[in-house]
């Protein structure tokens, strides 16, 4: 096990772990905090549901780079956004000010279709539509269920007259042979 450089004290590591709201960062802080408390790599690996090799590599990275080595480093990998640029999000905001073409609600799929048209692409993944809505501050909404008493009397009658097929099997009209009856075969003769 690599010896840990005391970039953070055990109590500081614990405070950061308890205050962390991001799963990946919290798991990495815990993977450093547990060996700092004199627990082994196996214990840290078990607590974080990661391999001992990964915890060992994380400890080495922490020793070399300090607390900045912890967390989701994919966000700061230097790549510029390719689809959800500020210009595209501004144009999308204008589209979202109007109701969608089908007069329903905006969904991730519909936003992805708008993005595809804006970018001149054949298709954009539905996930990008969801990410665009989140980037614009929209939240997941579901329509409120309607009260069944709001149905018209005709609709209520139609619903009540509709019947689901029974889950029970219907009796079959099989003929059961008695054990005293001899089996007959048409092949003998």
Wavefront OBJ file of the C-alpha trace (Angstrom):
o trace
v 0.000 0.000 0.000
v 1.388 3.413 -0.851
v 1.941 5.770 2.026
v -0.455 8.690 1.774
v 0.863 12.221 1.690
v -1.070 14.317 4.197
v -2.544 16.812 1.724
v -5.700 16.716 3.831
v -6.046 15.663 7.441
v -8.297 12.730 8.304
v -10.940 15.082 9.743
v -10.816 17.327 6.634
v -11.218 14.277 4.397
v -14.188 13.122 6.452
v -15.815 16.575 6.275
v -15.362 16.673 2.504
v -16.786 13.164 2.178
v -19.872 13.964 4.258
v -20.485 17.281 2.464
v -19.968 15.924 -1.058
v -23.115 15.667 -3.201
v -21.528 14.114 -6.284
v -21.285 10.328 -6.198
v -17.996 9.850 -8.046
v -16.185 12.486 -6.006
v -17.595 11.181 -2.725
v -16.468 7.635 -3.560
v -12.954 8.840 -4.376
v -12.692 10.903 -1.197
v -13.835 7.868 0.778
v -11.215 5.722 -0.989
v -8.538 8.134 0.274
v -10.069 8.775 3.683
v -10.298 5.122 4.751
v -6.596 4.285 4.198
v -5.721 7.568 5.921
v -7.639 6.242 8.960
v -5.306 3.205 8.961
v -7.764 0.960 7.146
v -6.289 -1.141 4.379
v -6.814 -0.924 0.658
v -9.088 -3.969 0.800
v -11.375 -2.179 3.262
v -11.416 0.982 1.120
v -12.121 -1.101 -1.982
v -14.988 -2.925 -0.261
v -16.479 0.318 1.093
v -16.398 2.007 -2.309
v -17.331 -1.073 -4.384
v -14.137 -0.683 -6.409
v -11.100 -2.854 -6.968
v -7.999 -2.672 -4.804
v -5.987 -1.851 -7.924
v -8.174 1.186 -8.604
v -7.853 2.388 -4.982
v -4.069 1.927 -5.214
v -3.918 4.001 -8.415
v -6.128 6.676 -6.857
v -3.814 6.862 -3.819
v -0.832 7.300 -6.119
v -2.623 10.028 -8.073
v -3.630 11.746 -4.816
v -0.014 11.647 -3.575
v 1.231 13.210 -6.821
v -1.478 15.841 -7.445
v -3.181 16.422 -4.102
v -6.923 16.923 -3.525
v -7.366 18.231 -7.091
v -6.816 14.652 -8.293
v -10.145 13.580 -6.781
v -13.490 13.899 -8.489
v -14.952 13.527 -11.941
v -12.160 14.706 -14.182
v -14.127 14.088 -17.370
v -15.794 17.484 -17.045
v -12.536 19.367 -17.334
v -10.870 17.332 -20.041
v -10.393 20.377 -22.266
v -12.902 19.383 -24.931
v -15.326 22.057 -26.034
v -19.011 21.144 -26.281
v -19.737 20.008 -29.815
v -23.530 20.025 -29.847
v -24.811 22.108 -26.942
v -22.906 25.295 -27.633
v -24.199 28.573 -26.172
v -25.415 29.696 -29.624
v -27.391 26.498 -30.173
v -28.892 26.751 -26.678
v -29.987 30.353 -27.387
v -31.727 29.287 -30.595
v -33.286 26.339 -28.779
v -34.590 28.670 -26.058
v -36.470 30.582 -28.788
v -37.983 27.340 -30.098
v -39.087 26.302 -26.618
v -40.935 29.593 -26.127
v -43.528 28.264 -28.582
v -45.501 25.028 -28.068
v -44.305 22.016 -30.079
v -45.797 21.295 -33.498
v -48.081 18.571 -32.134
v -49.440 20.972 -29.465
v -48.312 18.603 -26.711
v -45.466 19.134 -24.261
v -41.766 19.375 -24.969
v -40.029 16.036 -24.524
v -36.403 15.009 -24.857
v -37.157 13.382 -28.202
v -38.831 16.523 -29.589
v -35.957 18.724 -28.402
v -33.450 16.315 -29.955
v -35.342 16.581 -33.266
v -35.174 20.395 -33.084
v -31.447 20.171 -32.332
v -30.956 17.904 -35.347
v -32.694 20.426 -37.619
v -30.699 23.317 -36.127
v -27.391 21.513 -36.574
v -28.199 20.129 -40.017
v -27.858 16.553 -38.835
v -30.006 13.594 -39.681
v -30.487 12.660 -36.041
v -29.414 13.678 -32.526
v -29.566 11.273 -29.595
v -32.524 11.698 -27.279
v -30.085 12.069 -24.369
v -28.843 15.341 -25.904
v -32.405 16.649 -25.813
v -32.581 15.877 -22.113
v -29.191 17.509 -21.525
v -30.310 20.600 -23.443
v -33.453 20.921 -21.333
v -31.378 20.644 -18.157
v -28.875 23.202 -19.471
v -31.750 25.633 -20.045
v -33.045 25.114 -16.507
v -36.065 22.996 -17.393
v -37.031 20.202 -15.041
v -38.706 16.858 -15.527
v -42.469 17.268 -15.423
v -45.268 14.798 -15.698
v -48.873 15.655 -16.370
v -51.042 15.469 -13.330
v -53.374 12.470 -13.436
v -56.974 13.307 -14.137
v -59.669 12.662 -11.599
v -61.820 9.681 -12.655
v -64.934 11.633 -11.613
v -64.135 14.152 -14.348
v -65.192 11.609 -16.986
v -68.484 12.125 -18.785
v -71.261 9.648 -17.948
v -70.910 8.075 -21.404
v -67.160 7.571 -20.926
v -67.730 6.111 -17.450
v -70.300 3.644 -18.833
v -68.003 2.662 -21.677
v -65.179 2.045 -19.226
v -67.354 -0.019 -16.908
v -68.638 -2.154 -19.765
v -65.138 -2.987 -20.891
v -63.956 -6.269 -19.408
v -60.532 -7.736 -19.164
v -60.101 -11.388 -19.991
v -60.058 -13.546 -16.920
v -56.698 -14.702 -15.659
v -58.228 -18.063 -14.726
v -58.276 -20.818 -17.260
v -61.613 -21.760 -18.608
v -62.613 -25.383 -18.102
v -61.813 -27.541 -21.062
v -64.097 -30.241 -22.371
v -61.647 -33.113 -22.153
v -62.725 -36.695 -21.949
v -61.004 -38.494 -19.130
v -60.659 -42.231 -19.332
v -61.435 -44.290 -16.304
v -58.638 -46.472 -14.971
v -60.901 -49.510 -15.449
v -61.241 -48.871 -19.175
v -58.789 -50.601 -21.413
v -56.894 -48.533 -23.881
v -57.815 -49.461 -27.417
v -55.673 -49.202 -30.412
v -56.817 -49.170 -33.973
v -53.485 -50.505 -35.137
v -54.039 -54.032 -33.823
v -56.289 -56.442 -35.629
l 1 2 3 4 5 6 7 8 9 10 11 12 13 14 15 16 17 18 19 20 21 22 23 24 25 26 27 28 29 30 31 32 33 34 35 36 37 38 39 40 41 42 43 44 45 46 47 48 49 50 51 52 53 54 55 56 57 58 59 60 61 62 63 64 65 66 67 68 69 70 71 72 73 74 75 76 77 78 79 80 81 82 83 84 85 86 87 88 89 90 91 92 93 94 95 96 97 98 99 100 101 102 103 104 105 106 107 108 109 110 111 112 113 114 115 116 117 118 119 120 121 122 123 124 125 126 127 128 129 130 131 132 133 134 135 136 137 138 139 140 141 142 143 144 145 146 147 148 149 150 151 152 153 154 155 156 157 158 159 160 161 162 163 164 165 166 167 168 169 170 171 172 173 174 175 176 177 178 179 180 181 182 183 184 185 186 187 188 189
